[in-house]
């Protein structure tokens, strides 16, 4: 007796778009309203956030459209901000729908059964995830609608767009296996006070080790490590005569997501015994220097032989 495979139920994703140039504090307030509707909210700064509503529909005993209208009412009445809400079975459909909302705000819901047909009529550049260069390449070959993109074999689209072509073809057909992963905006330090007090600075050692923020008025100081890591460095030299010289360097954009505790991560086994021994020795040496000082231990070749 074999069990029949069960069909996967379509998801319910709400994609929220705030107005452009929205202040960060207002964006955080909108996110608080989203967390009151659902526990699964992924922040996409500076103005967007997808939300998984599957559990929220059962909890609130309401439809997705009704929750979208509640969100608009709360953000407009409390913060004076109207939002555009797209609802669909996948992240791609919901994000595409929110971009199609006309005006400053509104709700557009696309049913799972009609998602592919609705996408097919859109211009290819309106599909979420298709950039201007990719859209230009597709139009050059006569693919100006999402429906035409969905009709092409994935291998041909991959030849035109590269590695992203196969994913674009699947999303054009309404297929998107991605799920909404919860992620909050990291706490931020407050700006300098109006009295002209300089904002706190952190030493290079503190930045490398990820020490908490030293700002006394920051209520989120224990959790302010992520917000205190620099993405750009500027060196300014002021000379006695008043002239100044400034040099800026932009750091590489590298972001780690979905962080978990270190004890929950699998450790990669090493078959290089010499390398493993060297790393163990370095870790032990660091502990000795931290306890007894930097000159307590070092390479044997740097020490003079005992007489």
ChimeraX attribute file (.defattr): number of C-alpha atoms within 10 A of each C-alpha:
attribute: neighborCount
match mode: 1-to-1
recipient: residues
	/A:1	3
	/A:2	4
	/A:3	5
	/A:4	6
	/A:5	6
	/A:6	6
	/A:7	6
	/A:8	6
	/A:9	8
	/A:10	13
	/A:11	16
	/A:12	24
	/A:13	25
	/A:14	32
	/A:15	29
	/A:16	30
	/A:17	23
	/A:18	22
	/A:19	16
	/A:20	9
	/A:21	8
	/A:22	12
	/A:23	11
	/A:24	13
	/A:25	10
	/A:26	16
	/A:27	21
	/A:28	18
	/A:29	14
	/A:30	26
	/A:31	22
	/A:32	13
	/A:33	15
	/A:34	22
	/A:35	15
	/A:36	10
	/A:37	22
	/A:38	18
	/A:39	14
	/A:40	21
	/A:41	23
	/A:42	21
	/A:43	22
	/A:44	14
	/A:45	12
	/A:46	17
	/A:47	21
	/A:48	22
	/A:49	23
	/A:50	26
	/A:51	27
	/A:52	26
	/A:53	23
	/A:54	15
	/A:55	14
	/A:56	20
	/A:57	17
	/A:58	10
	/A:59	11
	/A:60	12
	/A:61	11
	/A:62	11
	/A:63	12
	/A:64	22
	/A:65	16
	/A:66	13
	/A:67	22
	/A:68	24
	/A:69	14
	/A:70	14
	/A:71	21
	/A:72	23
	/A:73	15
	/A:74	15
	/A:75	20
	/A:76	15
	/A:77	10
	/A:78	10
	/A:79	12
	/A:80	11
	/A:81	19
	/A:82	21
	/A:83	26
	/A:84	25
	/A:85	31
	/A:86	29
	/A:87	31
	/A:88	27
	/A:89	23
	/A:90	27
	/A:91	28
	/A:92	22
	/A:93	31
	/A:94	27
	/A:95	25
	/A:96	22
	/A:97	28
	/A:98	26
	/A:99	18
	/A:100	18
	/A:101	18
	/A:102	11
	/A:103	9
	/A:104	12
	/A:105	19
	/A:106	17
	/A:107	24
	/A:108	21
	/A:109	22
	/A:110	19
	/A:111	14
	/A:112	18
	/A:113	11
	/A:114	11
	/A:115	21
	/A:116	20
	/A:117	14
	/A:118	16
	/A:119	24
	/A:120	20
	/A:121	13
	/A:122	17
	/A:123	16
	/A:124	25
	/A:125	19
	/A:126	18
	/A:127	24
	/A:128	19
	/A:129	15
	/A:130	17
	/A:131	12
	/A:132	12
	/A:133	11
	/A:134	19
	/A:135	19
	/A:136	16
	/A:137	14
	/A:138	20
	/A:139	15
	/A:140	10
	/A:141	9
	/A:142	11
	/A:143	19
	/A:144	19
	/A:145	21
	/A:146	25
	/A:147	21
	/A:148	18
	/A:149	24
	/A:150	21
	/A:151	13
	/A:152	13
	/A:153	12
	/A:154	17
	/A:155	13
	/A:156	14
	/A:157	20
	/A:158	16
	/A:159	12
	/A:160	16
	/A:161	17
	/A:162	12
	/A:163	12
	/A:164	15
	/A:165	20
	/A:166	19
	/A:167	16
	/A:168	25
	/A:169	24
	/A:170	16
	/A:171	25
	/A:172	29
	/A:173	20
	/A:174	25
	/A:175	18
	/A:176	16
	/A:177	11
	/A:178	9
	/A:179	14
	/A:180	18
	/A:181	14
	/A:182	14
	/A:183	15
	/A:184	14
	/A:185	15
	/A:186	14
	/A:187	18
	/A:188	19
	/A:189	21
	/A:190	12
	/A:191	11
	/A:192	11
	/A:193	9
	/A:194	7
	/A:195	6
	/A:196	7
	/A:197	9
	/A:198	10
	/A:199	12
	/A:200	12
	/A:201	12
	/A:202	16
	/A:203	8
	/A:204	9
	/A:205	9
	/A:206	15
	/A:207	17
	/A:208	9
	/A:209	9
	/A:210	15
	/A:211	19
	/A:212	18
	/A:213	23
	/A:214	14
	/A:215	16
	/A:216	10
	/A:217	9
	/A:218	16
	/A:219	13
	/A:220	17
	/A:221	19
	/A:222	12
	/A:223	16
	/A:224	21
	/A:225	20
	/A:226	16
	/A:227	15
	/A:228	21
	/A:229	14
	/A:230	10
	/A:231	11
	/A:232	11
	/A:233	11
	/A:234	9
	/A:235	9
	/A:236	11
	/A:237	11
	/A:238	10
	/A:239	9
	/A:240	7
	/A:241	6
	/A:242	7
	/A:243	8
	/A:244	10
	/A:245	9
	/A:246	9
	/A:247	9
	/A:248	10
	/A:249	10
	/A:250	10
	/A:251	10
	/A:252	8
	/A:253	7
	/A:254	6
	/A:255	5
	/A:256	5
	/A:257	7
	/A:258	7
	/A:259	8
	/A:260	8
	/A:261	6
	/A:262	8
	/A:263	7
	/A:264	7
	/A:265	9
	/A:266	7
	/A:267	8
	/A:268	6
	/A:269	7
	/A:270	9
	/A:271	8
	/A:272	8
	/A:273	8
	/A:274	10
	/A:275	11
	/A:276	13
	/A:277	11
	/A:278	11
	/A:279	11
	/A:280	11
	/A:281	12
	/A:282	13
	/A:283	11
	/A:284	12
	/A:285	17
	/A:286	14
	/A:287	12
	/A:288	16
	/A:289	14
	/A:290	10
	/A:291	10
	/A:292	10
	/A:293	11
	/A:294	12
	/A:295	8
	/A:296	11
	/A:297	14
	/A:298	14
	/A:299	7
	/A:300	8
	/A:301	7
	/A:302	7
	/A:303	9
	/A:304	7
	/A:305	7
	/A:306	4
	/A:307	3
